[in-house]
Amino acid sequence: LYIFPFPQLNEWRRGAEWDSGIVFQNVELGKQVDITIYSKKAPIFLDRLYFDSIGDNRLEGLYLVRIPRHYSDAVRIKPSKDLVIYRAISDYNNNIHYDIDNWEPSDIPINIGGLSTLHTEIIKKPFPANNVIELASGGPNASDPIFIKVKDYVAVAPSLEFMILN
């Protein structure tokens, strides 16, 4: 179909080249890490319009650390308060480091579709304040999304209780 928004969606999905023969330039991201408040309508990744099709309410209001879909660097976080970090994982990725580091299963459902993999499970782990946390980005097929809950945090005004060190 060539009715808005179908051509644009196809263009966004395909990236550099589109069926019309027009060549698009790949844009280098200025930022590799971004922090936002998760909502059902928020894109999960920094460089892709992929969403969680379930949208469980328990994720609403958590911080979402957005990284590119195929990010390969570690994400370093230094919290000023205790945190619980949630990771959406995929059976198509190598998840052995989550087992080694004692991540726990969560009962929060998720479904983030993509061309290379699906993220269909959430795991979690608590982290104490004032220690640097180094998180593998995930992979090899795709990055694993990062959600953060700050323990005992009451929002009076928007304020981050952690800092990204990348």
C-alpha positions as CSV (number, residue, x, y, z in Angstrom):
1,L,0.0,0.0,0.0
2,Y,1.2,3.5,-0.8
3,I,-1.1,5.3,1.6
4,F,0.3,7.2,4.5
5,P,1.9,5.9,6.8
6,F,2.7,2.6,5.1
7,P,5.5,3.8,2.8
8,Q,7.1,5.7,5.8
9,L,6.8,2.6,8.0
10,N,8.5,0.5,5.3
11,E,11.2,3.1,5.1
12,W,11.8,3.2,8.8
13,R,11.9,-0.6,9.0
14,R,14.3,-1.1,6.1
15,G,16.7,1.7,6.9
16,A,19.2,2.7,4.2
17,E,17.4,1.5,1.0
18,W,13.8,1.5,0.2
19,D,11.9,-0.2,-2.7
20,S,11.5,3.0,-4.6
21,G,15.2,3.0,-5.4
22,I,15.9,6.1,-3.3
23,V,19.0,5.7,-1.2
24,F,18.8,7.1,2.3
25,Q,21.7,8.0,4.5
26,N,22.2,6.2,7.7
27,V,22.3,8.7,10.5
28,E,24.9,8.3,13.3
29,L,23.3,8.7,16.7
30,G,24.7,11.6,18.7
31,K,23.8,9.8,22.0
32,Q,24.2,6.1,22.6
33,V,22.2,6.1,25.9
34,D,19.0,8.0,26.8
35,I,16.8,7.9,29.9
36,T,13.0,8.3,29.8
37,I,10.0,7.3,31.9
38,Y,8.5,4.2,30.4
39,S,5.0,4.3,29.0
40,K,3.1,2.0,26.7
41,K,3.6,4.5,23.9
42,A,7.4,5.0,24.4
43,P,9.7,3.3,21.9
44,I,11.9,0.8,23.7
45,F,15.1,1.4,21.7
46,L,16.9,4.6,20.9
47,D,17.1,3.9,17.2
48,R,14.0,1.7,16.4
49,L,10.3,2.2,16.7
50,Y,9.7,-1.1,18.6
51,F,7.2,-1.2,21.4
52,D,6.0,-3.6,24.1
53,S,2.7,-5.0,22.7
54,I,1.5,-6.1,26.1
55,G,2.2,-2.9,28.1
56,D,1.8,-4.3,31.6
57,N,1.0,-1.5,34.1
58,R,3.8,-2.6,36.5
59,L,6.3,-1.2,34.0
60,E,4.5,2.2,33.8
61,G,6.6,4.9,35.5
62,L,9.8,3.0,35.7
63,Y,12.9,4.6,34.1
64,L,13.7,3.2,30.7
65,V,17.4,3.3,29.7
66,R,17.1,3.4,26.0
67,I,20.1,2.1,24.0
68,P,20.3,1.3,20.3
69,R,18.8,-2.1,19.3
70,H,22.2,-3.5,18.4
71,Y,24.3,-1.8,21.0
72,S,27.4,-3.8,22.1
73,D,29.0,-1.7,24.8
74,A,28.4,-2.1,28.5
75,V,26.1,0.4,30.3
76,R,27.5,1.7,33.6
77,I,25.2,3.1,36.2
78,K,26.0,4.7,39.6
79,P,22.9,4.9,41.8
80,S,22.5,7.3,44.7
81,K,19.6,5.1,46.0
82,D,18.9,1.3,46.0
83,L,17.6,0.1,42.6
84,V,15.9,-2.9,41.1
85,I,16.9,-3.3,37.5
86,Y,14.7,-5.2,35.1
87,R,15.9,-6.6,31.8
88,A,13.7,-7.8,29.0
89,I,15.5,-10.9,27.5
90,S,15.2,-13.0,24.4
91,D,15.7,-16.8,24.0
92,Y,17.6,-15.9,20.8
93,N,20.3,-14.1,22.8
94,N,23.1,-15.5,25.0
95,N,21.7,-15.1,28.5
96,I,24.3,-17.1,30.4
97,H,25.6,-14.0,32.2
98,Y,22.2,-13.5,33.8
99,D,22.3,-17.0,35.3
100,I,25.9,-16.5,36.5
101,D,25.0,-13.1,38.1
102,N,21.9,-14.5,39.9
103,W,19.1,-12.5,38.1
104,E,15.6,-13.6,39.2
105,P,12.6,-14.3,37.0
106,S,9.8,-11.7,37.1
107,D,6.1,-12.3,36.6
108,I,5.8,-9.2,34.4
109,P,4.8,-10.2,30.8
110,I,6.4,-8.4,27.9
111,N,6.5,-8.8,24.1
112,I,8.9,-6.5,22.2
113,G,8.9,-7.6,18.5
114,G,11.7,-7.0,16.1
115,L,13.2,-8.4,12.9
116,S,16.0,-10.3,14.5
117,T,14.5,-11.4,17.8
118,L,11.6,-11.1,20.3
119,H,12.0,-10.1,23.9
120,T,9.4,-12.1,25.8
121,E,10.6,-12.4,29.4
122,I,11.6,-10.0,32.2
123,I,14.2,-10.7,34.8
124,K,15.2,-8.6,37.8
125,K,18.0,-7.9,40.3
126,P,18.4,-5.5,43.2
127,F,21.4,-3.3,43.4
128,P,22.7,-1.2,46.4
129,A,23.3,2.5,46.3
130,N,26.6,4.1,45.6
131,N,28.2,1.2,43.7
132,V,29.0,1.3,40.0
133,I,26.8,-1.2,38.2
134,E,28.1,-2.5,34.8
135,L,25.5,-4.1,32.6
136,A,26.2,-6.0,29.5
137,S,24.1,-4.7,26.6
138,G,22.8,-8.2,25.7
139,G,23.2,-9.9,22.4
140,P,24.4,-11.2,20.1
141,N,21.1,-10.7,18.2
142,A,19.8,-7.6,19.9
143,S,20.3,-5.5,23.0
144,D,18.3,-6.3,26.1
145,P,16.1,-3.4,27.3
146,I,16.9,-1.9,30.7
147,F,14.1,-0.8,33.1
148,I,15.0,0.8,36.5
149,K,12.9,1.1,39.7
150,V,14.3,3.3,42.4
151,K,13.5,1.8,45.8
152,D,11.6,4.0,48.2
153,Y,11.5,6.8,45.7
154,V,8.6,9.3,45.8
155,A,8.5,11.7,42.9
156,V,8.0,15.2,44.1
157,A,9.8,16.7,41.1
158,P,11.4,14.9,38.2
159,S,14.8,13.8,39.5
160,L,17.2,11.0,38.6
161,E,18.5,9.0,41.5
162,F,21.3,7.4,39.4
163,M,23.8,8.5,36.8
164,I,24.8,6.9,33.5
165,L,28.6,6.9,33.2
166,N,29.0,6.1,29.4
